[in-house]
Amino acid sequence: MRATLENVSTQIAIRLDGTEVAALDAEVAEGRAASRSDAVRRGIAYLRRAQRYRDEEVRLVELARKGESVYPDLDDILITDHPSLD
């Protein structure tokens, strides 16, 4: 198997203050993470999702700024005449 970023594990050392360690321990104690390492991994996954959402938001804003359709597959639905709600 060829090494890629997804399957290579790198150990890093970080210094955390007491409140940061307490936050990790709370995640473990409350059953949301199996260990401190798992809590850190979950935090990184959350960060990566936030990065993807920001990237998507930038892309959508740029499309809107250009006047391009954000979801061209749905354009026909939006154009359809709808009866008045009054």
RAZIWO-V115586 format. One record per residue. N is the residue number from 1. RES is the residue in one letter. SS is DSSP state (helix for helix, strand for strand, loop for the rest). NEAR is the number of other C-alpha atoms within 10 Angstrom. Layout:
N/RES/SS/NEAR ; N/RES/SS/NEAR
//
This chain:
1/M/loop/4 ; 2/R/loop/5 ; 3/A/loop/7 ; 4/T/loop/8 ; 5/L/helix/7 ; 6/E/helix/6 ; 7/N/helix/9 ; 8/V/loop/9 ; 9/S/loop/8 ; 10/T/loop/6 ; 11/Q/loop/5 ; 12/I/loop/5 ; 13/A/loop/5 ; 14/I/loop/4 ; 15/R/loop/7 ; 16/L/loop/9 ; 17/D/loop/7 ; 18/G/helix/9 ; 19/T/helix/9 ; 20/E/helix/11 ; 21/V/helix/13 ; 22/A/helix/13 ; 23/A/helix/13 ; 24/L/helix/20 ; 25/D/helix/17 ; 26/A/helix/15 ; 27/E/helix/19 ; 28/V/helix/17 ; 29/A/helix/12 ; 30/E/loop/9 ; 31/G/loop/10 ; 32/R/loop/13 ; 33/A/loop/18 ; 34/A/loop/13 ; 35/S/loop/15 ; 36/R/helix/17 ; 37/S/helix/12 ; 38/D/helix/15 ; 39/A/helix/19 ; 40/V/helix/14 ; 41/R/helix/13 ; 42/R/helix/15 ; 43/G/helix/13 ; 44/I/helix/12 ; 45/A/helix/12 ; 46/Y/helix/12 ; 47/L/helix/12 ; 48/R/helix/12 ; 49/R/helix/12 ; 50/A/helix/12 ; 51/Q/helix/12 ; 52/R/helix/12 ; 53/Y/helix/12 ; 54/R/helix/12 ; 55/D/helix/11 ; 56/E/helix/12 ; 57/E/helix/12 ; 58/V/helix/12 ; 59/R/helix/13 ; 60/L/helix/16 ; 61/V/helix/13 ; 62/E/helix/13 ; 63/L/helix/14 ; 64/A/helix/12 ; 65/R/helix/9 ; 66/K/helix/9 ; 67/G/loop/9 ; 68/E/loop/12 ; 69/S/loop/12 ; 70/V/loop/14 ; 71/Y/loop/9 ; 72/P/helix/9 ; 73/D/helix/8 ; 74/L/helix/10 ; 75/D/helix/11 ; 76/D/helix/8 ; 77/I/helix/10 ; 78/L/helix/8 ; 79/I/helix/8 ; 80/T/loop/8 ; 81/D/loop/7 ; 82/H/loop/8 ; 83/P/loop/6 ; 84/S/loop/5 ; 85/L/loop/4 ; 86/D/loop/3
//
